[in-house]
Amino acid sequence: MTKNKFFLAAACLLITMSVSSQDWSGYRVGELYPGYIIKTDGTKIEGYLEAQPRGEGSESLIQNGNQTRVVFYSDPQNKKAKVTYKPTDLKEYKMAEKIYRSINYSGGLTSKPLRFVLLVQDGRIAQYMWYDNEGSYSYPNWKEKVIFQKGDEKPFEMSSFILGFTKKMSALVADYKELADKVTKKEKGYGMLATYDIIKEYNDWYASKNAPKDAPQEQKQEQEQE
């Protein structure tokens, strides 16, 4: 890839990533929000969660945030009801409208450690958002990273598409041959700028193909629209 093509690909990726930016207006660290936790055994418990900084910090390797811990209250009026959970303790939690899942992604250095990562769009290929704080605790400068994960496979960053998009995307959706062929042939509307559309088309196909045969028609339609 020439230098000009590389910068063009990077610019296209930045444009695509900006579409996925999340709204944090009104979010206050320390405030309690209604939600739930799901333990590793599948037990779901409703309660209140204390908002943490949205992501990782650069000042300390052990700085806590939404990605590293959950401060949970079964009774918001009783401080003794407070329980703190780590990513190894939970599968998922929801705080207000935001859902986090525990996956093997920790910012790009290594994929092995579990972290809570914000779910942006669910599906066979799920989309997440990771946050790094390039500022300070008092004056944060949040950097967003779009993460994808197909099933239980290894999560990967959207930036990995900068080089070899056609090959990587067609491999990602290879089980949907018609779609993979469109990407491989570089048909109009199936390039890097259509990353989210391609993944949505794949997820819709996968949901339709795997819908329970005895599911009511309305339920099938809802699954296809998710």
N, C-alpha and C positions, 0 to 999 in steps of 0.2 A: 504494500500500500504506500503510495506517495504521501509526502508530508501534507499536501493540499487536501487529498482525499481523507487523510486521517483527521485533520481539523474539521472538515465538513461533517464527517461521521460523528465526531465529538459534539459539534454544535447541534446536529440533529438529535442526538441523545439527550442533551440538556433541555431542548425544547420538549421532547417527549416526557422527560422526568418532571418538568414543571407542571404538567397536567395533573400529576398525582400528589402535589403538595397538600398537606393537611391543615385544617383550620384549628388553631389553638386559642382563638379569641375567647375570653371569659374563663379560661383555665387558671386556677389558682393553686399553687403548691401549698400543701398543708390542709386544704379544705377536704371535707368528707363528701364522697359522691356515692349514690346507691349503685349496687352492682352485684356481682357474684364471683365465686371462685369455683374451679373444678379441680379436685385433687387427682393424683395420678391413678387412683383406683376408680375414677369416674364419679365420685361423690360430688354433687353440686350443692353449694351452700350460699344462700343469699344474705346480703348484709351491706356494709358500708366500707369503702376503701379510701384511704388517705392519699391524696395526690402527691406524687413525688416529682422532682425534676424530670423532664421528658426523656432524657437520654444520658449517655455516658459523659463524664467530665474529664478534662485534661489535667486538673490540679492534683488529683489523687486517683490511684488505681482502684481504690475501694470506695470511691464516692458513690453513694446510692442514688437510685432513680427508678423510674417505672420499669426499666429494662433489667434491673437487678433484684428488686424485692417488691413485695406486696405487704402493706400494713392494713390488716383487715379487722373490722369491728363487727361482731354479731349484734351488738347493742351500741349505737353511737353515743349514748348517754353514760356508758359505763367504760371507763378507761381500763379497767381490769379485764375487759372482754377483748382487748387488743391482742392480735396474734400476727407475727411477722413470718411471711413465707418467702422461700427462695425458688428460683426456676426449677430446681430439682424436686420441689414439693408439689408443684401444680402443673396441670396440662394447659390451663387457660384461665383467664380472669377477664371480667368486664367491669369497667369503671365509667359510669354515665354511659355515653354512646360509644366509648372506645373499647375494643376487644384486643387483648394481648394473648399470644400463644407462646409456649415454651418450645423453642427450636434450637438446633445446634448451629447458632450463629452468634458471633461475639464482636463484630465490627470489621472482620476481614483478615485479622492476623492469623486466626485459627478457627476452624469451624466446630471443633469438638465441644467446648464449653456451652452449656445451655444458658440462654437468655430469654427474657420476655420480649417479644417483638410485636409491634403494632400491626394488626391485621387490617389491610386496606380493602382487599377484595378476595372473597373466598372462592374456592373452586378446586378442580383437580390440580391446576397450576395456581397456587395461592400467591397473592401479592402482599408484601409487607413493607413497612417503613422503619428504618433504623436511624437513630439520632446520635451524632457526635457533637460534643460541645467544644468548639474551638476558641471559645472565650473563657471567662471566669465564671465562678458560681454566681457572683453578684451581677455580672454583666455577660450573660451567655450569648454565644454566637452559634446557633444550631445549624449543623450541616446534615442534610437528609440523604439517605441512601435507599434506593428502591431495591428490594430483595424479592426474589421469586423462589418458590419451592414446589416441585411437582411431587405430589404424594408425600412419601417419607424419604424422598431422595435428598441429596446434599443441597442445601440452599445456595443460591448464587446471586451476585449483584448484577443489576441491569447494565452497569458499565462494562461487563464482560462482553456485551454485544458489539462494542465499538469495533473490534477486530473479528472478521469472519461471521458477520450477522447471518448471512444466508445459510451457511453450513450449520451453525449452532441452533438457529431457530428451527430449521427443517428437522434436525435431530431431536429437538425438544418435543415436537408434535408429530414425530414419525409414525405413531400408531394411528393417526388420522391421515391416511395416505393422500387423500385428495387435497387436503390443506398443505401438507408437506410439499407436494408437487408444485402448488402455486407459489410457495416461498422459494423453492429451488429454481423454478423458471423465472423468478423475479417479475411475476405478473404485477400489473398496476394495482396499488393498494395493499401490497404484501411486502413492503420494504421496512426499514428500521422505524420510520415515522409511524408505522401502523402496528407497532409492537403490542400495544394494549388491545387493539382490535383483533389481532391474530390470536392472542391468548384468550380473549372472550369467545371468539368463534370456536376455538378448541374446547374451552370449558363447557359451552353450550352443547356441543356435539357429545362430549363425554357424559354430561349429566343426562342427556336424552337417551344415550345408549345404555346407561346403567340405572335408569329409573326402574323401580319395582314394577313388574308386569301387572300386578294386581292393584297398583296405586290408582286412585280416582283420577280422572282426566284433569280436574282442576289442580290437583297436587302436582301432576306431571308438568303442567304448564308453568306453575310457580317455580319448579326446579329448573326448567329451561331458561327462565327469565333471570335467575340469580347469577 
